[in-house]
Amino acid sequence: MRLRVDPVKCQGYAICTEVAARHFTLDDWGFAQALVVDVTEADVEAVSEAIADCPVRAIRWIPGPGEADDRAAPAPAG
């Protein structure tokens, strides 16, 4: 599994760096960045907690190489 921090949504609360310090850091402006994009099974729980605790939902799971995207495609408008 992989994770992604949306730099536009991040507001610098830094909760993720407290919950999963191995995977997140703050940049020079105080916004979160992913240190380790590929998450091992042992770290999934901590990263999932960081995702759930982010007040602006700036962190999300994304499919890794060879993984299917399980998100449903949006229905076409009209």
C-alpha positions in Angstrom: 0.0 0.0 0.0 1.1 3.5 -0.6 0.2 6.8 0.9 -0.1 10.3 -0.4 -0.3 13.7 1.3 -2.2 16.3 -0.6 0.0 19.5 -0.3 -3.0 21.7 -1.2 -5.2 20.3 1.6 -2.6 20.1 4.3 -2.9 22.8 6.9 0.1 21.8 9.0 -1.6 20.4 12.1 1.2 17.8 12.3 -0.9 15.1 13.9 0.4 12.6 11.4 4.0 13.3 12.5 3.1 12.4 16.0 1.1 9.3 15.2 3.3 7.9 12.5 6.6 9.7 12.7 8.4 7.1 10.7 6.3 8.0 7.6 5.7 11.8 7.9 7.8 14.9 8.4 7.1 18.6 8.1 8.7 20.7 5.3 10.3 24.1 5.7 6.8 25.8 5.8 5.4 23.4 8.4 3.3 21.2 6.0 3.3 17.4 6.1 5.2 15.3 3.6 5.4 11.6 3.3 8.9 10.2 4.2 8.1 6.6 3.3 5.5 6.3 0.5 5.4 2.5 0.4 3.9 1.3 3.7 4.8 -2.1 5.1 2.1 -4.3 6.7 3.7 -3.6 10.1 3.1 0.2 9.7 -0.4 0.1 8.2 -2.1 0.6 11.6 -0.1 3.7 12.5 -0.6 5.2 9.0 -4.3 4.4 9.0 -4.6 6.2 12.4 -2.8 9.2 10.9 -5.2 9.3 8.0 -8.2 9.0 10.3 -6.9 11.7 12.6 -6.1 14.3 9.9 -8.6 17.1 10.5 -8.6 18.2 6.8 -8.3 14.7 5.3 -5.1 15.6 3.4 -3.7 12.0 3.6 -5.0 9.0 1.7 -4.2 5.6 0.5 -3.3 5.2 -3.1 -2.7 1.9 -5.1 0.9 0.9 -5.4 2.5 -0.6 -8.4 0.5 -3.7 -9.5 -2.3 -3.0 -7.1 -5.9 -2.5 -8.2 -7.6 0.8 -7.4 -10.5 -0.3 -5.3 -12.3 3.1 -5.4 -15.4 3.1 -7.4 -15.3 5.2 -10.5 -17.7 8.2 -10.4 -20.8 7.8 -12.5 -20.9 10.0 -15.6 -23.0 13.2 -15.3 -26.2 13.5 -17.2 
